[in-house]
Amino acid sequence: MSLFAFLLALPVGASAFAGDAIQVVRVSPGRELTQLERDVREGRPPLRNFFPAMGGGVDPAGAWRSERWNLPTDERSSRAAEHVAKRLAPDGLLATLAWLAEQEPERAGDRAWLTEIGLPVDWIDAFSAPDGGDALAWIAGRVARGAKATELAPEFARCPFHPRPTVVGFEAADDAGETAIGALRIQVPVAKYWQAREDGGGVDLTRCLAENLPEVELVGTIQQENLDPFLAIAREWNLAARKAPFTLIPQDVPVAQWAQDDGKAGRANGAVVTLAPRYASRQDEASSWTPGEMRALEFYAASGRRVARSPLLFQGGNLIVVRDPKRDERVLLVGEAELHRNTSLGLTFEQAAEAFRVEFGVKRVLVLPAVSYHVDYEVSPRVIGGELVCFVNDDEAAATAVLRITTDVLEREKKLDAAAATAARKALDRRDAQGVESTLGPALFQSMVSPGMFKESFAKLFRSGAGDSHVANYHRIMLALDVLLVGGAKESVADRFLQGFIDAFQSRARSRKELVELLRAQGWRVVQIPSLSDGARSLTYLNGVHARGLYLMPAWGGLFAPIDADVQARFERELGPDVRVVPILSGESQRRNGAVRCAVSVLPR
C-alpha cells in the first residue's frame, strides 16, 4: 500500500462504547460519482459491453472500460448497435464481428467504434484466428476477400479460445469447510432493524456475527447517512468480548447487504484478493447493474484491501468452490444462469464455462440447474471424513415441521379442537396430504377474505416476539401447505391458472431431484436437511458459511426456533465434534431473498 493510501485508511473516527469495538475508517476512492451513478439506482445496461470504471486502485492505469449507457444516435451506428444488442448472444462474438465487417467494412476494425455500438472488445483478444493470428484482422480479411458472414461459421469453430486470468495465480477460496476465516466482508444496508432486535435483517444479522464471532475480523461498508443511527443501535450490543477488529467504511451511496454477490475472495501468490465482476448486478433473467454495490468495493479497496476486476459477469451466490478429496481436484459449482448471463458478451455456454475455470483457478466446472435463484440455496457442500458431502433441501420434512408448529398454535388459540389437532399431527406423521388438508385447511383458511388475502389479525397468532414477523411466518405456513398439497397432486384441475401453478411447482421438484442426481453422479454423498427454498418465502438452513472448524447456520428464531434447534442438532451430528455450528438469525434477510452466505464474503486467512 502507498503512504497516501495508508494515511487515508487510518481510522479517523471510532465508536466510544464496548471497548471501542467498532472503528470507523474514512477513505476516498479517488473517483467522483458519475452522473449516471447518481441517476441509476439499479438498471439493465442497454449496451452489452458495459464495463464502468472503478477507483480505489481497483482498475489498473489504462485499462479498457466502457461507461456508455445509451445507443448511438446516428442512423448507421444505431442500426449496428441494435444488431449487437439482439444478435450477440445467439450468434456469438466472432459471427457478430463478421456481420459488422460485411455491413461496415471501413469501421469494423475500429475498436473505438466497436465500443460505441456496444461490442465487448475486451473479449476479442481471447480468440485467435485458425492460424493463431489476430482474430479481428483475420475476420476483416476474409470478408474483404468475398466471404459471407454466414459462410464463416465452420471456420469460427476452429478459432482457438484462450481466456486469460485477470490475476495470474488466483485461486478462489474454498467454500466447503477447508478455508480458515481471515475476515468477513459485509455490507450494512440500513440504519436500523427492520422489525426489532432478533429480526434477522441486515442490521441484526451484523449483530449476530459481531456477538457470536468475537475472534473473527469484520470489515463492512455502510452509507454515510446510516452510520450514526447504526452506531447508536450497536451501543446496545454485547461487544465487550470482541478481540478481532470490527471496521466500518462509510460510502456515499446506498448499498444492499449482499456482499457475496459482488465479489469472490481468494489468494494469488500468497496475497488475499477479492475478484469483482464486470459490474455488480442483481436478477437472473438479465444483469441489472447495482452501482451502490460496485461503489462498496471501491471504498473497501481504498482502505488497503486488494480488489481486481473480472471481465466476466457473475453473482457470487451462484458460485461455490469445492475440493473433491477423492479426486484431489478443485471444482467450481456454477448455477447455469451465470453461463447464460455471459452469452450476452458473445461467449458460448462452453466458452463461458472455460472462462470461469481459468478465472477462478479450478480444475473443472460443474454446471448446476437453476432450481433456486442461486445454487447456494440448493446445495451446501463440506468435506467430512475425506469425502465431499452435499447438504440439500428436504422440503417435505421442513414443511411437516412448520405445520406441526402451526397445529400447536391453532390448538393453543382454540382455533382447532383437541381431536382435530390430534388428527392433524397423525396426518403429518404419515405425510398424508388429504388428511392435512381436511384438518388444518379449514382452520387456516377461515381468515381468508378473498383469494390469497388473509386477515392480519389472524396471522398475528403466529408471532413470537417483537422481532418475529407474523406476515413472514404465515407466508411460510402457506408454503408448507403448498409443498404437501400441491407437490403431491396427481390429478389435473379445471382451473388453468391453478394447474399452471401446480405444474410449475412440480417442475421445480423434478429439477431439484435432477440436481441431487447430478451431485451423486460425481461420487459425492448427499444428505437431506429440513429446509425450504422458495425465494422470499424461504426457510433455508443451507445458505450458510462453511469454514475450518465452523458452520455459520442461517436461523429464523421466533415461532420457528424449534426447527432451528432440530436442524442445528442434525448438522452437529453430521459435521462432528470438531465443527462448531453457530446459528445466525436471518429471518428478515430471507424475506429479501438472502441469508447468511448471501450477506458475507469470506476472506481467507
C-alpha positions, 0 to 999 in steps of 0.5 A: 500500500502507498503512504497516501493510501495508508494515511487515508485508511487510518481510522479517523473516527471510532465508536466510544462504547464496548471497548471501542469495538467498532472503528470507523475508517474514512477513505476516498476512492479517488473517483467522483460519482458519475452522473449516471451513478447518481441517476441509476439506482439499479438498471439493465445496461442497454449496451452489452459491453458495459464495463464502468470504471472503478477507483480505489486502485481497483482498475489498473492505469489504462485499462479498457472500460466502457461507461456508455449507457445509451445507443448511438444516435446516428442512423448507421451506428444505431442500426449496428448497435441494435444488431449487437444488442439482439444478435450477440448472444445467439450468434456469438462474438466472432459471427457478430464481428463478421456481420459488422465487417460485411455491413461496415467494412471501413469501421469494423476494425475500429475498436473505438467504434466497436465500443460505441455500438456496444461490442465487448472488445475486451473479449476479442483478444481471447480468440485467435484466428485458425492460424493463431493470428489476430482474430479481428484482422483475420475476420476483416480479411476474409470478408474483404476477400468475398466471404459471407458472414454466414459462410464463416461459421465452420471456420469460427469453430476452429478459432482457438479460445484462450481466456486469460486470468485477470490475476495470474495465480488466483485461486478462489477460496474454498467454500466447503469447510477447508478455508480458515476465516481471515475476515468477513466482508459485509455490507450494512444496508440500513440504519436500523432493524427492520422489525426489532432486535432478533429480526434477522435483517441486515442490521441484526444479522451484523449483530449476530456475527459481531456477538457470536464471532468475537475472534473473527475480523469484520470489515463492512461498508455502510452509507454515510447517512446510516452510520450514526443511527447504526452506531447508536443501535450497536451501543446496545450490543454485547461487544465487550468480548470482541478481540478481532477488529470490527471496521466500518467504511462509510460510502456515499451511496446506498448499498444492499447487504449482499456482499457475496454477490459482488465479489469472490475472495481468494489468494494469488501468490500468497496475497488475499484478493477479492475478484469483482465482476464486470459490474455488480448486478442483481436478477437472473433473467438479465444483469441489472447493474447495482452501482451502490454495490460496485461503489462498496468495493471501491471504498473497501479497496481504498482502505488497503484491501486488494480488489481486481476486476473480472471481465466476466459477469457473475453473482457470487451466490451462484458460485461455490468452490469445492475440493473433491478429496477423492479426486484431489481436484478443485471444482467450481459449482456454477448455477447455469444462469451465470453461463447464460448471463455471459452469452450476452458478451458473445461467449458460448455456454462452453466458452463461458464455462472455460472462462470461469475455470481459468478465472477462478483457478479450478480444475473443472466446472460443474454446471448446476440447474437453476432450481433456486435463484442461486445454487447456494440455496440448493446445495451446501457442500463440506468435506467430512471424513475425506469425502465431499458431502452435499447438504440439500433441501428436504422440503417435505420434512421442513414443511411437516415441521412448520405445520406441526408448529402451526397445529400447536398454535391453532390448538393453543388459540382454540382455533382447532379442537383437541381431536382435530389437532390430534388428527392433524399431527397423525396426518403429518406423521404419515405425510398424508396430504388429504388428511392435512388438508381436511384438518388444518385447511379449514382452520387456516383458511377461515381468515381468508377474505378473498383469494390469497388475502388473509386477515392480519389479525389472524396471522398475528397468532403466529408471532413470537416476539417483537422481532418475529414477523407474523406476515413472514411466518404465515407466508411460510405456513402457506408454503408448507401447505403448498409443498404437501398439497400441491407437490403431491397432486396427481390429478389435473384441475379445471382451473388453468391458472391453478394447474399452471401453478401446480405444474410449475411447482412440480417442475421445480421438484423434478429439477431439484431431484435432477440436481441431487442426481447430478451431485451423486453422479460425481461420487459425492454423498448427499444428505437431506436437511429440513429446509425450504427454498422458495425465494422470499418465502424461504426457510433455508438452513443451507445458505450458510458459511462453511469454514475450518472448524465452523458452520455459520447456520442461517436461523429464523428464531421466533415461532420457528426456533424449534426447527432451528434447534432440530436442524442445528442438532442434525448438522452437529451430528453430521459435521462432528465434534470438531465443527462448531455450528453457530446459528445466525438469525436471518429471518428478515434477510430471507424475506429479501431473498438472502441469508447468511452466505448471501450477506458475507464474503469470506476472506481467507486467512 
